[in-house]
Amino acid sequence: MSDSETNSLLARIAAALERMAPASDGPTDPDAFPAYGWDGSVLHGQDRIAAPALDLLRGIDRQRDTVSANVRRLAQGAEAHDMLLWGARGMGKSALVRSSVLAAQADGDIALVQAAGDALHTLPVLFALLKGRVRRYLVFIDDIGFDREEDARALRSLLEGGVTPRPANVRIAVTSNRRNILARTQGQQDDPVNARDDMDDALALADRFGLPVGFHACDQDDYLAIVAGYAAHYGLDWNRDEALNWSRRRGARSGRVARHYIAELAGRAGVVLD
């Protein structure tokens, strides 16, 4: 076989291998998917947003209506707020963010971008990638808490237009179990002289959000209403006393506990929850 024939054969083999394992196209197209994960340098597209329908989020009616309306405004291209969802664990803060974006996609072109709390310093890179697009984005940071003051200052800058402000087509949603977000050390808590200053500084970050929304532990009636709503949606039979005993054994009544009870019922019935 001549050299030219050998080179031609090798070229065909290389082309075939490339078709079998195409080269990476680089960062995921920000217009291609309904949701993304942000790892600090690259967007990872998600084919769907895993979230319950908005009407299944019971016991948080006021919060649901407030957050979903704000996200809908963003999707429609109107002015919208950055949001801080704070308060009781297991009451649907994260689910509400995801569900609101899912519902708002029927009203406009919006995507959810979830970033880890430790990727906060990379958000300017993300903002540069999203800036100037027609599409709208809700950047979601779940269960945030700051042990370092510099992290809090970075977020303040992003919210209020520092060196790298967030673009006009992007809003930020943060969930936290505490309204003040910043953790206080034991020394700060015990210092009577600086206690007021410490609290003012801690709340300064929360005040940067145009829409702070508080969540509180549900009472027994709300808990049972959540269970009933899920059970009706999935066609499951449930028992009031068993549902209450389920919550007592876990020492809490919340949407999360109700969902776990529904998962137990679904397992017994051989049903897979979506």
Beta strands, then each sheet from edge to edge (+ up, - down):
strand 1: 35-38
strand 2: 43-46
strand 3: 83-87
strand 4: 110-115
strand 5: 136-141
strand 6: 170-176
strand 7: 211-215
sheet 1: 2+ 1- 4- 5- 6- 3- 7-
end
